[in-house]
């Protein structure tokens, strides 16, 4: 399958051609866990549900550590696509797949230590723990496939093959559903059936993804393989991925702190915050499409050495990011109370969630610039700058928490989260011209 030429006109239509499939693909992500939980719930027992839920959370946390591979791959591959260097573009995928394989098999080798550590941090009843251990013992063998899929997704995004990304995600979700029903309800395999179904879906999903990237393994494969161990390219990939990982850990710690501090406000407030965080999850999945578009388009523009194209790509993705944020804010304002009532039946939780709903209405507009700039910086591989900017922003967030939470309680907590996103937006806006400067740093690419 052909890729879109990096020098194609930068239009609103092109942005949407990248973003729309990603939004659809993201919408299927939560379905995987819902399918597993729903099918095992038909067994009529509580322990299997708890075991699958706990096991899935443990694996999701481990895999999240390696999600930097998608972002790092997309920025580097988009730039190679922009320069027209097909051999390097293919070599980037091969290097990322190698990293994914090594990381996945390292998790398999360390599984006993990791599982023991996980249950030490989150102990469960003996029955749930036994079932969860069995679930993890099967699912862990999918680690190389799952981590490698980060690389495949990043590469497909870089060359604007977002429909292929959707195809892979829909295949994994659909096959998992069919096999869940067969293994659990048909064959009576229980928790082991759920784990086996997901394992098969992960590996066949990787196989489909590699088939969709088959151009990489065509006539130019020998040239790509010859560059696989290029020291400068390997060092660049490792540096980019390291910077993204550090930045992501800092961001995740910020959200974890939000949840933990919210728990101190009491069970009702904790429940209300949990409901409202689902609104933020919807926002992230929806607006990620424009951030992903920025990764691809800015990366290609840098590869083309065209500062004007970088500026145009940034402007288009920011425009649609704000448009999407405004639409989501209006939707939350209009139907937020009804959604809260659907998600909670307790009157006190409903009332508490409605009291803090205005923060969620404002959240998309407050956060969209930061999220889109993430894509712009990743596309330009300004990952060290992104990492360094995250440090003072987290410090400002910590100061906001220290000042606002004691004075205003949960309102102060939500205000501090807004401060984090605003500070990130401002910091990256100030440094955004570096993306154009990077594109102008070398002579125009020869294609």
N, C-alpha and C positions, 0 to 999 in steps of 0.2 A: 504494500500500500504506500502511496506517495505521501510526502509531507508538504506542508505549505511553505512556499518560498519565503525566506526571511525578509526579502525586499518587496513583498506584496504591500499594497497601500495600507496604511494604518487608519482604519475606519471604525466607527461604532459597531458595524456589523462584524468585523473581525474580532473585536473584543468579546462580543456576545457569542460568537462561534466557539470561542475558547471557554468562556465562563459558564454558559448554560449547561453543557454536559457535566461540568464539574459540580454544579449545584445539584443536579440529578444524582450524580454518583455519591456525593456526600449524604444525600437524603437516605441512601440505602445502608449507610454505615451502622446506624443504631439498630437496624433490622436484624443483623446477625445475632446479637445478644438476645434480642426479643424472641427470635425464632427458637433458639436453644432453650430459653427459659419457658416459653409457651409449650413446647413439645414435652419437655421433662415434667412440666406441671401436670400433664395429663396422667402421670403415674399416681397422683393422689396422695403424695407424701411430701413432707416439708424438707426433709434432709437432702434429697436429690436436687431440689431447687437451690437450696443454700450452697451445696457443693459446686454446682455448675456456675452460680453467680460468683462465688469466692474464687474459684479457679480462673474464671475469665478475667476478673479484675487483676489477679496476680500476673497473668500473662500480658494483659494490656499494658500494665505498668512497665514490665520488662521490655516489651516491644517499643513502647513510646520512647525509651532511651535512644533507640536507633532511628527514630523518625527523621533525624537530621539528614539521613541519606537521601531522602526524596528531595529536600530543598537544595542540598548541595549539588546533587546530580542535575537538577533542572537548570540552575544558574550556569554551570559549566557547559552543559550540553547545548543550551540555548546560544551561548556565545560561540561555540564551535560551529553550530548550525548557521549562525550569522556570517562567519568568515568563509563558509563553504567548505570547511575542512571535514569531509566525510569520514576520513580515517580516524581523526581525533575524536569526532563525535561518537563513533563506534567504540573507540578505546575507552572513552569515559564510561560508557555502559558496562563494558567488560570489567573495568576497575571497580565500579560500584557493585556489580554482581559478586565479585571476588570478596569485597568487604562484607557483603551480606552473608555469603556462605561461611566465611570465617567466624563472624559474629554468631550466626545461628548454631553452628556446631560447637562453639564455645559454651553457649547456653545449655546445649544437650549434655556436654561433659560436666558442667557445673550444676546440673539439675538438682541433685540431692542437697547440696549446700544451699542453693537458692530457695528450694521448697521449705527446708527447715527454717531458714531465716524468715520467710514469709509468714509461716504459722507462728513463729515466735513473736512477730509483730502484731499479727491478727489471729489470735487463738480462736478455735471453734470447738464445738462439741466433738467427742470422739467419733461419732457416726459420720458427721459432716466432714471431718478431717480425713477419715479413711476414704470416703467417696471422692473428695477433692484431690487427694493424692493420686488416686487411680486416674482421674480425669487429666491431671497435669502430666502424669507419666506417659499418656498417649499424645496429648496436644503438644508437648514440648518438641516432638519430632517434626513439627511443622515450622519450627523457628527459622531454619534457613530459608524456607519458601516465603514466609511472611516478611522477613527483613529484606530479602531480595526483591520482593514486590514493591518495596519503597523505591528501590533503584529503577525498576521498570516504569513505575508511575511517573517519577521525575523525568525520565528520558522521554516518555511519550508526551508529557506536557511541554517539554522544551521544543519539540518539533510540531507542536500544535495538534497532536493526535489525541484530543480529549475524548472523542467518541470511543476510541479504543480503551481508554481508562474506564469509561462507563461499562463497556462490554465485559471487561475483566471483573469489575465489582458485581455486576448483575449475575454473572456466571457463578461466582463464589457464593453469593447469597442464595440464588435459586437452587443450586446443587445442594447446598447445605440443608435447605428446607426439605427437599425431596428425600435425601439420605436420612435426615433426622426422623422423618415420619416412618421410613422403612425400618431403620435399625431399632428405633425405640418402641414404636407402636406395633410394627409388624413382627420384628424378630425378638422383641423384649430384651434388648441389650442394656437398657437403662442408661445410666450416666456414661458408661463406656461407649454406648452407641452414639451419644451426642458428641463425645470427643472424637470418635473415629470419623463421623460425618464431617466435622469441621476440618480435621486433618486432611481428608481426601479433597475437600473443597479448596483448601489452601494450596496444595501441591498441583492440582489440576489448574487452578487459577494462575499459578506461576507458569505452567506449561503454555497456557493460552497467551499470557503476556509475552513470553519469549517468542511465540509464533508470530504475534503481532509486531514484534521487533525484528522479524526475520531478515530484513534488509541489512542489519548489522552483521549477519553471519553469511552474507553473500560473497560476491567477487572481491570485495574490499576487506574481507576478514583477515587475510594474511597481513595486510598493512596495519590494521588495527591491532592485531596480536603483537606485531613487532614493536608497537609503541606502548604496550601494556605496562612495561616496567620502566618507562621513562621517568627518571628521578625528579625532574622539575614538575612534571604533570602530577606525579604521585604526591609530591610534597604539597602542591597547591590544593589537591583534593582533600588531603588530610587536614590541612590548615583551615580550609573552608568549613569542613564538617565539624572540626573541633570548635570553631567559633560559634557555629549555629547551635551545637549541643550545649555549650556554656550559656548562651543567651536563652535557650529554651528551658534549661534547668532553673535559671533565675526567674523566668516568667511563671513556670509551674509552681515554684516555691511561693511566689506572690499570691497566686490563687489558692494554694493550700492554706496559707496564712489567713486569707479571707474566710475560708470555711471554718477553720479552727476557732478564730475569734468570734465568728457568728454563733458557734456552739455555746460560747460563754453567756450569750444573751438569753438562754433558756430554750426549752424544747419547742415552744411555739414559734419563736423567731427562727430557730434553726430549720424547722419544717418550711416556714414561709420562704426563707432564703433558698432552700433547696428547690422549691417550685419555681421561683423567679430565675434561678440559674439555668433552668431548662429553656427559658426564653433566650438567655444569652447563648446557649448552645445552638439554638435554631439560628440566631443571628450569625454566629461564627460559621456555621455550615453554609448559609446563604451567601454571605459576603466574601467567603474564601474564594469564590469563583473569580472575583475581580482581582484579588491578590495573586492568584495563580496566573491569571492573564498577564499581570504585570511582570511576573517572573519570566514568562516566555518572551513577551514582546520587548521588554527592556534588555533582557539578555541577548536577544538577537540583534537589537539596535547597537549594543556595545560591540558585539562581534563584527557588525558592519562598519564600525567606527563612525557612526552618524549621531552626533549630539542632538541634532534636530529631531531625529526619530526617537531618541530617549525621552526628550521633552514631550513629544506628542504622545508616546505610549503612557508616560506618567500622567499626563493631563487627562487622557481618555479613561484610564482605569480609576483615577481619583474621582472623576465626574460620576461614573456609574456606581462607584462605591458609595458616594454621598447620596445619590438618587435611591439606591437600594436601602440605605440606612434610613432615609426619610420615609420611604414606603413602609419599612418594618416598624418604625416608631409610630406611625399612624395606625397600623394594624394592631399593635399592642395597646395603644390608647383606646381603640374602639372595642376590641374583643378581648382585651386582657382580663377584665373581671370575669367574663364567661369562661375563659380558659382556666382561670384559677379555680372556679367552681367545679369544673370537670376534673381537675387534678386533686382536689381536696374536698372532703365532706365536713370536716370539723369546722364549726362556725368561727372559733377563735383563730384558727390557721388562715381561713379565708380572709378574715378582717385584717390580720397582720400582713398578709401578702398584698392586699389592696393598698395598705398604707404605704408600702414601699414600691408599688408598681411604677410611680413616676420616674424612679431611677432607671428602671428597665426601659421605659419609653424613651428616655434620653440616651441610654447606653449606646445604641447603634451609631448615632450621630457623633457621640463623644469618641468612640473607639475606631470608627472606620478609617480615619486617616492613618492611625498607627498600623492597622492591619494591612492596608494597601501599601504603605511605605515599606513594610516588611518584604512584600513581594518585589518592590522596586529595588531595594538594597540586595536581596538575594539574587535577582536577575543580573545585577551589575557586579555580583560577588564582592560587595562591600561588607563582607561578613565581620571583619575585624572591627570596623566602625560600628556596626550594629551591636556587636557584643559589648564594645566599650561604652556605648551610649546607654546600654541597659543598666549598667552599674549605678550611675547617679540617679537614674529614674527609679530604681528599686529603693535607693536611699531616700529619695523624696517621698516615695510611697510609705516607707517605714516611719518617716517623720509625720506624715499626714495621719497615719494610724495612731501614733502616740498622742497627737494633739486632738484629733477629732473624735475618736471612739470614746474616750473618757467623758468628753463633753456632750456628745450627741448620740451615743449608743449605736444602734444599728444604722441610723441615718449617717452617722460619722463613718461607719464602715463602708457603706456604699459610696459616700463622698470620696473617701480615700482611694477606692478603686477607680473612680472617675479621674482623680488626680494622677494616678498611674498612667492611664491611657492618654490624658492630655499632655503630660510631660513627655511621654514617648513620641507623640505626634509632633510636638514642638521641636524636640531634639532632632528628630530625623528630618523634619522640614528644613531646619537650619543646615543640615549636612547633605541634603538631597542633590545640590548642584555637583557633588562629587561624581555622581553617576554620569552626568554629561561630560565632566572633565575626563573621566576614564575613557569614554568613547572618543574623545578628541586627542588622547595622549599619543596615539600611533597614527601613521599614515593610513589613508583609506584602504580598506581591505581589497585585495584582488581576488576576483571570483572566477 
